Amino acid sequence: RPSAPPALSAEVLAARKWIREADRVLVVAGAGMSAYDSKTQPGMNVYVSREDFKQHYPDLPGCGFNTAYECMGLFGDPRVPREAVFGYLFNHIKNMRYTFPPNPGYVLLRDLIGDRDYFVVTSNVDGCFERAGFEAKRIYTPQGDWSYIQCRKPCSKQVWKAPEFLSKISNEQLPRKGIFKNEKDIPRCPNCGGYVMGNVRGGDWFIHDHFLDSQKALINWVNELKASKKEEKLVVIEVGAGFNTPVVTRFPAESIVRDLGERASLVRINPAENEVPVDLKAVGIPAGWQIFQALQICTDGHSEEEKKSEEHVLDRSRKILQRLNSANKPQMWQMIQGRWGHFDWMTFFKQLR
């Protein structure tokens, strides 16, 4: 049985221990989970790479948009022709939901969970969890999913499967990397004739109703764990979730761990924003999803080095917490609680409508 490489940090070793000992796993994933490794999967980092973006959307840089992140403001820019706006939209749906494959991190994470009970909450709308083998009934996507189309107004609560729209668009109407040849070729709402949009959160027009069953399933899953007399342990693996939409990812993750007390631990994986609350059994690991490879080593073993690492990180947190309390300085979550009147995971989720 291989031993832990000496280069692994105390945080990684402690995380590995908590993951191995957990009975259940809650995955909380942000945009970083879907980031592509440019060395092994080149050409698909359209959200951050100008070169990759131009390769797939050659007409958009001429309109002043150089990455998919910048294109989040595309639909409100009146200077951009509608043919270009909707050409980008439908090509982007094809790419992100159906053409670009999930990165290897998804398979690594699925292997790490194994046959344990799990649930996933993700702000990503690319369907990568489901495409990588995670069960759809165990996934909550509060920000939407590119596999659905809705009316942009909207005129109703109805949504449609994206392939129903995509299959009706010919290559003559919309070249694979281009824009619509004519404005009349842009797909319209079957009910009112207005413009349509991917069913992803971007304003008060977003339709969330059909995601409510998944939201309820997640809430019931956590509450069932809380009420369990088996004293099951939970590990929350949060990966790639920054401060763009913390009420969807980071804040509920912290609150769930706090609610379960000693039965739960938080493993926060993020290259930059990996700070963790010091009142929790938690570690922050400055890395991306590639760290899953290290976390899988010896997952069935019992390493003395892991135990010492756990003691080290928890002792460090206790000392920091003591200093904060002595100085009467609140943590970030306490300041937010004071401002908003709560820092409760269930409230965060139920506000996502």
KOLMI-184331 format. One line per field, with one value per residue (C-alpha): residue number from 1; residue in one letter; x, y, z. Coordinates in steps of 0.5 Angstrom, whole numbers. Example, Ala and Ser with C-alpha at 12.3 -4.5 7.8 and 13.67 -1.06 7.14 Angstrom:
BEGIN
i <- (1_2)
aa <- (A_S)
x <- (25_27)
y <- (-9_-2)
z <- (16_14)
This chain:
BEGIN
i <- (1_2_3_4_5_6_7_8_9_10_11_12_13_14_15_16_17_18_19_20_21_22_23_24_25_26_27_28_29_30_31_32_33_34_35_36_37_38_39_40_41_42_43_44_45_46_47_48_49_50_51_52_53_54_55_56_57_58_59_60_61_62_63_64_65_66_67_68_69_70_71_72_73_74_75_76_77_78_79_80_81_82_83_84_85_86_87_88_89_90_91_92_93_94_95_96_97_98_99_100_101_102_103_104_105_106_107_108_109_110_111_112_113_114_115_116_117_118_119_120_121_122_123_124_125_126_127_128_129_130_131_132_133_134_135_136_137_138_139_140_141_142_143_144_145_146_147_148_149_150_151_152_153_154_155_156_157_158_159_160_161_162_163_164_165_166_167_168_169_170_171_172_173_174_175_176_177_178_179_180_181_182_183_184_185_186_187_188_189_190_191_192_193_194_195_196_197_198_199_200_201_202_203_204_205_206_207_208_209_210_211_212_213_214_215_216_217_218_219_220_221_222_223_224_225_226_227_228_229_230_231_232_233_234_235_236_237_238_239_240_241_242_243_244_245_246_247_248_249_250_251_252_253_254_255_256_257_258_259_260_261_262_263_264_265_266_267_268_269_270_271_272_273_274_275_276_277_278_279_280_281_282_283_284_285_286_287_288_289_290_291_292_293_294_295_296_297_298_299_300_301_302_303_304_305_306_307_308_309_310_311_312_313_314_315_316_317_318_319_320_321_322_323_324_325_326_327_328_329_330_331_332_333_334_335_336_337_338_339_340_341_342_343_344_345_346_347_348_349_350_351_352_353)
aa <- (R_P_S_A_P_P_A_L_S_A_E_V_L_A_A_R_K_W_I_R_E_A_D_R_V_L_V_V_A_G_A_G_M_S_A_Y_D_S_K_T_Q_P_G_M_N_V_Y_V_S_R_E_D_F_K_Q_H_Y_P_D_L_P_G_C_G_F_N_T_A_Y_E_C_M_G_L_F_G_D_P_R_V_P_R_E_A_V_F_G_Y_L_F_N_H_I_K_N_M_R_Y_T_F_P_P_N_P_G_Y_V_L_L_R_D_L_I_G_D_R_D_Y_F_V_V_T_S_N_V_D_G_C_F_E_R_A_G_F_E_A_K_R_I_Y_T_P_Q_G_D_W_S_Y_I_Q_C_R_K_P_C_S_K_Q_V_W_K_A_P_E_F_L_S_K_I_S_N_E_Q_L_P_R_K_G_I_F_K_N_E_K_D_I_P_R_C_P_N_C_G_G_Y_V_M_G_N_V_R_G_G_D_W_F_I_H_D_H_F_L_D_S_Q_K_A_L_I_N_W_V_N_E_L_K_A_S_K_K_E_E_K_L_V_V_I_E_V_G_A_G_F_N_T_P_V_V_T_R_F_P_A_E_S_I_V_R_D_L_G_E_R_A_S_L_V_R_I_N_P_A_E_N_E_V_P_V_D_L_K_A_V_G_I_P_A_G_W_Q_I_F_Q_A_L_Q_I_C_T_D_G_H_S_E_E_E_K_K_S_E_E_H_V_L_D_R_S_R_K_I_L_Q_R_L_N_S_A_N_K_P_Q_M_W_Q_M_I_Q_G_R_W_G_H_F_D_W_M_T_F_F_K_Q_L_R)
x <- (0_3_5_3_8_12_10_3_1_-2_-9_-9_-7_-13_-18_-16_-17_-24_-26_-24_-28_-34_-41_-44_-41_-44_-41_-41_-38_-37_-34_-27_-30_-31_-24_-20_-13_-10_-4_-9_-15_-13_-18_-24_-22_-27_-29_-22_-18_-18_-15_-20_-26_-24_-23_-30_-33_-29_-34_-35_-28_-30_-36_-32_-33_-26_-28_-35_-35_-35_-41_-45_-46_-48_-55_-56_-51_-56_-49_-49_-53_-59_-56_-49_-52_-57_-51_-47_-52_-54_-47_-45_-50_-48_-41_-42_-47_-46_-40_-34_-33_-33_-26_-22_-24_-31_-29_-24_-29_-34_-29_-27_-34_-35_-41_-43_-49_-48_-51_-49_-50_-47_-47_-45_-50_-46_-49_-42_-44_-49_-45_-40_-44_-47_-54_-59_-64_-58_-56_-59_-57_-60_-57_-60_-58_-56_-60_-67_-69_-74_-78_-74_-80_-82_-89_-90_-87_-86_-79_-77_-71_-65_-64_-71_-69_-62_-64_-69_-63_-59_-52_-54_-58_-53_-45_-42_-38_-41_-48_-55_-55_-62_-66_-72_-68_-67_-71_-77_-82_-87_-92_-91_-86_-81_-74_-72_-66_-62_-65_-60_-60_-59_-65_-72_-74_-70_-75_-73_-80_-78_-71_-75_-76_-68_-68_-73_-69_-63_-66_-69_-63_-59_-65_-65_-58_-59_-64_-61_-59_-53_-49_-47_-41_-41_-36_-37_-32_-33_-29_-28_-33_-31_-35_-39_-45_-43_-50_-51_-45_-40_-45_-49_-43_-41_-48_-49_-42_-44_-51_-48_-42_-37_-40_-39_-32_-31_-26_-25_-21_-20_-13_-14_-20_-19_-20_-24_-28_-24_-30_-31_-27_-25_-19_-17_-13_-10_-11_-16_-19_-13_-12_-17_-11_-7_-14_-15_-8_-9_-17_-17_-11_-10_-4_-1_1_-6_-8_-2_-4_-11_-9_-5_-10_-15_-10_-9_-16_-17_-12_-14_-21_-19_-15_-21_-26_-21_-21_-28_-27_-33_-31_-34_-40_-42_-42_-46_-51_-51_-52_-58_-61_-59_-53_-57_-57_-64_-66_-60_-63_-70_-69_-67_-73)
y <- (0_7_12_19_23_28_34_34_39_38_41_36_30_32_33_26_23_27_24_17_17_20_16_22_27_33_36_44_46_53_55_52_45_46_49_46_44_48_42_36_39_45_50_50_55_60_63_66_65_70_65_60_64_67_60_58_65_69_74_77_80_85_87_88_81_77_72_68_72_78_76_75_83_81_81_88_91_95_96_88_86_81_76_76_76_69_66_66_64_58_56_57_52_47_48_48_43_38_39_40_34_34_35_29_32_30_22_23_26_21_15_19_19_11_8_13_17_24_30_35_43_47_54_51_50_46_39_36_32_29_27_25_19_23_21_27_26_28_34_41_47_53_57_53_49_50_44_48_54_59_65_71_75_70_70_63_58_53_51_47_42_45_40_41_48_46_41_46_51_49_50_55_59_59_57_53_58_64_69_68_70_73_76_72_65_67_62_65_63_58_62_69_70_73_72_66_65_59_57_60_65_72_76_76_73_66_61_56_52_46_46_46_38_38_44_40_33_37_40_33_30_35_35_27_27_32_27_21_17_13_19_19_23_28_31_37_38_45_46_52_56_64_70_71_67_65_65_59_55_58_60_54_50_53_53_46_44_49_46_39_41_35_31_35_37_42_41_48_47_54_56_63_64_58_62_58_60_58_55_50_43_46_46_51_48_53_48_46_40_37_36_30_25_27_26_19_16_12_13_6_7_10_14_17_23_24_24_29_34_34_36_41_45_44_47_53_54_54_59_64_63_65_71_73_72_76_82_82_81_77_73_74_70_73_80_78_75_81_85_80_77_70_66_59_54_53_60_61_56_57_65_62_62)
z <- (0_-2_3_3_-2_3_-1_1_5_12_9_4_9_13_8_5_12_13_6_7_14_11_11_6_1_-1_-7_-8_-15_-18_-25_-23_-23_-30_-32_-37_-37_-43_-43_-44_-47_-51_-54_-50_-44_-48_-41_-40_-46_-51_-56_-55_-55_-62_-65_-63_-64_-69_-70_-63_-62_-67_-63_-57_-53_-52_-47_-45_-39_-42_-46_-40_-42_-49_-49_-46_-51_-56_-61_-62_-68_-66_-71_-67_-60_-62_-66_-60_-56_-60_-62_-54_-52_-57_-54_-47_-46_-52_-55_-50_-46_-38_-36_-32_-25_-26_-26_-21_-16_-18_-16_-10_-8_-9_-7_-2_-1_-4_-7_-12_-12_-17_-20_-27_-32_-37_-35_-34_-27_-31_-37_-33_-29_-23_-22_-25_-19_-14_-17_-16_-21_-18_-24_-29_-35_-42_-44_-43_-47_-44_-47_-45_-43_-40_-43_-39_-34_-40_-42_-48_-49_-52_-58_-60_-62_-64_-69_-73_-74_-81_-82_-88_-83_-77_-79_-74_-71_-74_-74_-76_-84_-83_-77_-79_-78_-70_-66_-63_-57_-59_-55_-56_-62_-58_-57_-53_-48_-45_-38_-34_-29_-31_-29_-26_-32_-30_-29_-23_-22_-25_-21_-15_-14_-14_-9_-4_-5_-3_3_5_4_9_14_14_15_21_24_23_30_26_27_20_18_12_8_4_-2_-5_-11_-15_-12_-11_-9_-16_-13_-6_-4_-8_-6_-1_4_4_5_11_14_13_16_22_23_23_28_29_25_19_15_10_4_0_-6_-10_-13_-9_-5_0_6_11_18_24_28_23_22_15_11_5_-1_-6_-12_-17_-19_-20_-13_-13_-15_-9_-5_-8_-5_1_1_5_9_16_16_23_18_17_24_26_20_22_29_27_22_28_33_29_27_35_36_31_34_41_38_35_41_45_41_40_32_28_22_15_16_23_19_14_19_22_16_13_19_18_15_14_9_8_7_2_-2_-1_-4_-10_-14)
